[in-house]
């Protein structure tokens, strides 16, 4: 297996626990441990725990991504968690989410536009 070329938590401006939660959730998506029915990206403050942020909080008992505002980490909140123009992405596909998380960890940019075309 090829080595991961992820940026560090510090490079991404997140804590080590937040970083690990993203990796854990990405791998859960890749292994299809999270069913399509258990995942949706309605929004960050929707009260749901089914989005990427919600799954990160589930795997850490709510101990991650509590101290941020969108403006403090736009690549994370405006990119990965909100993925820009929600109208363009009608499917809530865990496979797409895994690709977006991997892109964020590798480049600092979720690139949902590429994730949904694969």
Secondary structure by P-SEA (a helix, b strand, c coil): cccccccccccccccaaaaaaaaaaaaaaaaccccccccccccccccccccaaaaaaaaacccccccccccccccccccccccccccccccccaaaaaaaaaaaaaccccaaaaaaac
